[in-house]
Amino acid sequence: MSNATGVRYYYNNWNIDLSNTLGQNIFNYKVAQTNNASLGVNSPTEFKAGGHEFLQNTINLDIAKNFNHIFTLAFGGEFRYEQYQIKTGEEASWARYDKFGNIVTAITDPSNIIAAGGSQGFIGFSPANALKKDRNNVAGYADLAFKTNKFSGDIAGRYEHYSDFGNSLTGKLALRYEYANGFAIRGAFSTGFRAPSLQQQYFNNSFSDISTSGSGIVSKGIFTNESILAKALSIEKLKEEKSINASTGLTFRPSKNLYITADAYYIKVDDRIVLTSEFVNPIIQSYGVEGARFFTNAIDTETKGIDIVATYKLNIGLGNLTINLSGNYTQTEIVDFHFPEVFGGNRNEYFGPDQTNIIESLSPKTKATLGFVYNLSKWNFLVRNTYFGKVTRDGYPFGKVQHHDPKLVTDLSISYDIFKNFTLTVGGNNIFDIFPDKQIYENSYYHVFKYAPVQMGTTGANWFAKLNMNF
């Protein structure tokens, strides 16, 4: 659910924009065709397992004025309110029962426990997981831009105050110089700040289970950084991510119909927030926990890349053809790790190869698109080919390293303007039904997951028809 309401006002060359944007997401879990094994034959086969809810309301005020068609001054402010909650599932979705139908407690005789509790496949959120948290953020910014025949630039600054993370000051500088008609060089530099989301701070889904050794009941799952367990491991509270962003590029227009841009970029993120590997440690075992994960500021990363985009337009027959060719190469590397001393530098235990793989090589480093759009009177024809580069998936700690070959996916659509404001479109995505390489047995969870969701995903061809109405 979302709603945006605002008013724009123009007075003496000043543009004033006041708006309020409200958004809310509700995600409820229903688990079906499963059971709570600890209830045996008395178990239901469907469970309401709880859910999440996130609400955000933002008030913005933006004021801008252009002076002599050269300088533009803009400034404004923002107030944002956020609320996040985890809702409890029905009792049978999370509870473990003894053979008499009583909820298992610390004093339950282990011989009376016949199996693991909770809805299998997805264990519901228990009252211990449930919470409701909120925060607010106040921000102000100022922006000065200028533009001449050959030179343009922009400098801006932004100040923010979070009710839970204090203050931040970020800035941006961008310049563009057109050294010849249709040819320009541009560059930008900015600093960034991102406070941990409420979800990263407070999401938890810890649950009780039978130990993998078969003896005793232990806890597993994701724990918050404010939990007793996190404090025992000296895991610090989450802090903000800070980043540096730099880019430089060229634009070319060698002819009226051909336009080319090329940009290189660099992004450095310090104290990046990630989810750790599931680890076992003598300290957490002393709390009856067998496997634990946390959101932490575990790594620093650097991202380098280049984007090239070319657009060519020409007349063919009675219509117009637009050809778009774009390519991207991006490489992200972890340049530093931050571990609590209790782990003694054991990277595999705290942030293993599986998690490193997610950051560095689980997404294609290369991607290219070649598209053709032909407009003829009321008709529009689109053919788009997308190339996804090689991907590497590390199945650690149970699987193996597997390389997935590059793939080419084709999309097709045909549109017709029935009336002035009505357009009918039929087409398909991935029309040749291309899939990633099949997973090797060790990575497939005993052949349950034939494909990994890398590159173009695992849904194959998708055909559609839609009617658009503009009013």
N, C-alpha and C positions, 0 to 999 in steps of 0.2 A: 504494500500500500504506500502510495506517495502522493504528495500534493505540493504544488508550488504556486504561491500567490504573491503578486508584487505590483508596484506602480512605478512608472517612469515619468519624470517631469523635466521639462526643458525651460530654463529661465535665463535670459541674458547670456546666451552661449554656454551656460552650465548644464550639463547632463546629470540628472540625479536619479538613482535607481535604488529603490528600497524593496526588499523581498523577504519572504519567509518560506523555507522549504522543510517539509516534514516527511520523513520516511520511516517505515517499519517493516521488518522481516520477521516472520514467525515460521519456525521449522519444527514440526512435530514428527516423532518417530512412531511408526506402527510396525510391529514385527509379526509376521504370519508364517504358518506352516513350520512351526518350531515348537519347542517346549522348554519347561524348566525341569531339568533332569532330576533335581532333588525332590520333586513332587511325584516322580514316577508316573503311573497311569492316571493319577488325579490331576495332572498338569493341564492347564488350558493350552491351546495351540496358537492363540493370537494374544498379543500384548500391546498395550499402550505404554511405550517406553520413555515418555517424557519428551523434552525438546528444548530448543533455544528461542530466545526472543531478543531482538535488537531494535532500539528506537533512537532516532537522531533528529533533532530539530535545529535548523540553522537560520539565523537572521543576518542578512547582509545589507550594508549601506555602501554604495559606490557613487562617487562624485568625480566628474571629469570636465575639463574645458580645454579647447584648442586655442592657442594664441598665434595669430598671424599666419595660420596654416603651416607653422614650423614646429612649435612646441605644443605638447599635450601634457597637461598635469592631471594626475589622477590620484585619489586617496580614498580611504574608506575603512570600514571596520566590520568585524564579524563576531557574533556570539553563537556558540554551539553547545548544545546539551546532548549527552549520550547516556543511554541506559541499556544494560545487558543483564539477562537473567537466564539461569538454567532451571528448568521445571522438572519436578519429580515425576517418575513414571509410576504406574500402578505397582503395588507391592510385589506381586509375583514376577515382575519383569526384572527385579534387581535382587530379591531376597533369596537366601539359601535356607532350606528347611531340613529338619531332621525327619526320620522315618515316621514320626508321630504327627507331622504337620506343623511343628513349632519352628519359629525362626531361630536359626543357629546363633548362639552367643559364645562368648569366650569360655563359658562354663559347660557348654554342651559336650556330652560324651562323644568323642570321635567315632566310636563304634556305631553310633546312631545316625551318622551322616552317610547317605548312600551315594551322593553324586554332587557335582557342582551346581550352584544356584544361578538364578537369573535366566532370562530368555537367551537361548543359545543363538549364536550368530551375531547378535547385538544385545549386550546387557544394558538394561534400562538405567536411568539416572536415579540414584538413591537420595534420601533426604540429606545424606552427608555431602552429596555433590551439589545440591540445590543452593542457589544464591541469587541476589539481586544487587547490582552495583551501578553507580552512575558517576558522572563527572561533567565539568563544563570547561569551556575554553574561550578566552577572549583574545582577539587579534586585531591589529591595525597595520595598515600598509600605506606607502607612498610610492608613486611611480612617475618618473619624468622621461618622456620620449621626445625625440626630435627627428625631423626628416627634411633633407634638402634634395636638390636634383641628383646628387651623387652619393650622399652620405646620410646614414640614418643610425640611430642608436636608442638604447633604452637602459635606464638604471632604476632599480627598485629595491626597497627594503621592507621587511615584514617583522613585526614583533608579536610574540604570542605568549600568553600566560595560561598554563594548565593548572587546574585545581589540584591535580595529583602529581605534576611533574615540573612545576616551576616555570621558568622563563626561557625564551629562546629568541635569537635575532639572526635572521638570514637575509641574504642579499643576492642580487642578480645584475649582471652587466652584459649587454648584447650590442654588437656593432655590425654594420653592413656597409660595404663600399662598392659601388657600381663603377668599375674602372673603364668600362666600355659599354656601349648600348647593348643590353641583353646579357652582359657578363658581369658577375658580381662575386665578391668574396665576403664571407660572413663568419662570425665567431661569437661564442657566448661562454660565460663562466658564472656559476652560481653555487651557493652553499645550501645544504638541506638539513632539515630536522624532522624526525618523525617519532612522536611519542608512542610507546607500546599501546596497542589497542586494548580495550577492556577484555576482549576475548582472549588475547595472549596473556593477560595478567591473571584472569580468573577461571578460564576453562579448566575443568577437571572431570575425569571420568574414571576415578579409581573404584575398584570393586574387589570383592573377596573371591578367592578361588582355591581349589585344591593344589598343593604344591606339585611341580613337575616330577618330584621324587615320589609322589604318592602318599607322603606322610605329612599331615598337618594342613592347616588352612593359612593361606598367605594373602597379602594384598598385591594387586598389580594395577597398572594404568598410568594416567597422566596426573601429576600433582602440581598444585600451584606453588609459586615461589614464596608464598607466605606460610606454607604448611610446616609442621614440625619437622617433617622429613627433610625439606629443603634447608632448614636452619641447621639440622644435624650434619648435613653435607657441606655446609658453608656456601651454598648456592645463593648468590646475591639477588636482591629484588631487581626486576627488570629496569633498565634505564633507556634513555632515548637513543635512537640511531642518528648518527651524524654523517653527512655525505658531502662530497665535492663533485661537481659536474662540470665538464668542459667539453666544448665541441667546436669544430671548425668545418667550413664547407665552401663549395663553389656552386654557382648556378650558371648555366649556359643556355643561350637561345641562338644557336647558329643559323636558324632559319625561322620563318614565321610559324611553321607548323611543328617544329621540334623544340622541346624543352627538356633540359637535363639538370638534375641536382646530384651532388655527391657530398656526403657529410661523414666525418669521422668523429667519434665521441669517446669519452673516458669518464667512468663513474667509480668513485671510491666510497665504500660504505664502511664506517667503523662501528663496532659493536652491533653487528647485524643480528636480529632476533631470529632464532631458528628453534626447531624442536629437536631435542637430543635423541640419540639412540636409546633403546631400552637397555638398561645396564643392571648388573647385580653387583653389590658391594657389601662387605661385612657390616658396615654401619647400617645400611638400610635393612639388612637381614635381621639385625637386632631389634628392628621395629616391626618384624613380621611381614616385611615387604620383599617380594621375590623379584619383581621387575618394575622399574620406575622410569618415567620420562618427564622432562621439564622444558618449558620455553625459557631460553637463556640468551644472553648476548655473547654467544660462543665464538663468533668468527668475525674477521674483517675480510672484505672482498674487493676485488678490482674487476671492472667490466670494460672491455675495449671492443670497439666495433666500427663498422663502416656501412653506410646505406647509400645505394645508388638507385635513382629513379629516372626513367626516361619516358616521355609522352610524345607521341607523334599523331597528328591529325591530317586526314586527307579526304577528298571527295571521291566517291566511287559510285558511278551510276547516278541515281537520284537521291542517294543517301550520303551520310557522313560516317567514316570509320575512325575510331580512336584506338590506338595501340598503346598499351601500357606495359612496360618492362621494368621490374624492380628486383633488386637483390640485396641481401643482407648477410653480413658475417659478424657474429658476436661470440666473444669468449669471456667467460667469467671464471676467475680463479680465487681460491681461498688463500690469502696471504698471511694470515695469522690466526691462531687459536687462543681462546681464553678458557682455561680449565681451573676449577677449584683445586687447591693443593691436595685434597684428599685423594684425587685420582692419580697423582704422581706422574702426570704427563702421559697417561695411557689413553691415547687418542681413540683407539678402536672401541674402548669401553664407553667413552663420553660422547663422541661424535664420530661414529664408525664410517667405513667405506660406503655403506648404503646412503647415509645422509650426505656425505661429500659428493656422491654421485648425483643426488638431486640438485645440488647447486652447480656443479661443474659440467656434467655431461649427459644428463637425462633429457635435455632439450636439444634440438638440432642446432649446431653452430652455424649452419648455412641454410638459407631459405630464399627461394626466388619465385617470382610470379610473372607470367606472360598472359595478358588479357586482351581480348578483342571485343569492342563494343560497336555495333553497327546500328545507326538510327535511320529509319526510312519511314517518313510520314508518321503514322501512328504506331509503327512497329519499332521494337527495340530487341536486338539479339545480342546475347552475351556468351562468350566462351572464355573460360579462365583456367589456366594450367598452373598448379602450384607444386614446386619441387621442395621436398623436405630432405635435409641432409642426414648423414649417418648419426645414429644415436647409440650410446652405450648404457646398458643397464646392469647394475651390480646387485645381485640377489643376496648379498651378505645379510645375516650370518648363516642362512640355510642354503642359499642358492649359489650360483656362479656368475662370472662376468660374461655377458652376451652382447655382441655387436649387432645392431639392427641396420640393414642396408638402406640406402636412400630410396625414396618413393616419389612417384609423380601422380597427382590427383587432378582430375578434370571436373569442372562445374559447368553447367549449361542452363540457360534460361531464355525464355521468349516472353516479351511483354507486349500488350496491345492496349491502347487508350480507347476504351469503349465510349466514354464521353469525355468532356473536358477535364473532369476531376475524378474519373474512375479509371483505374488501370488494372487489368487482369494479367497475372504472371504465372506461368507454369515452368517447371524446370526440375533440375536435380543437382545435388551436391555429391561429389565422388561417384559420378555416373558409371564408372567402370568397376566399382565395388572393390577398391584397393584396400588392403589391410597391412598393418605392420607385419614383420616376420613373426612366425609362431614362436612362442617362448620355448626354450629348452625345458626338459622335464623338471630340473632342479628349481627353476624359477616359476613354475606354473601352479604351485600349490597342489601337487598331485593331479595335474591336468584339469583343475577346476577353472583356471584362468588361461585360456588358450593364447590370448593376446595381452600384451601390456599396453596401457593407454599412452603410448608415445607417438610422436609425429602426428598423423591425422586422426588419431583416436581409434576406437574399436567398434564403430557402429556401421561401417560400410556405406553403401549407397543410400541416399535419402532423397525421395521424390516429393514434390510439393506443388500446391496451387494456392495462390493468394490473391485477394482483391484489396486494392488500396483505394481509399477515398480521402481526398483532401477537401477541407471546407473552411 
